[in-house]
C-alpha cells in the first residue's frame, strides 16, 4: 500500500490511541501529521524516531 496523507493520519491516530490514555480529540492530529511530514519528508512515519514523534505530538496537545 502506498503511503499518503491518509495513511500517515491513520498512523498518528493509532499511535495516540494505542495505550487508551488519550484520544485523537486530545490532539491537533492535522498539526502532528504536517509537522512530522516536514521532518521526515515522507508519509511513511514508521521511519521517524519514536522519541521525536512523541516530542512533536506533545506540542500539539490541545489545552
Secondary structure by P-SEA (a helix, b strand, c coil): ccccaaaaaaaaaaaaaccccccccccaaaaaaaaaaaaacccccccccaaaaaaaaaaaccc
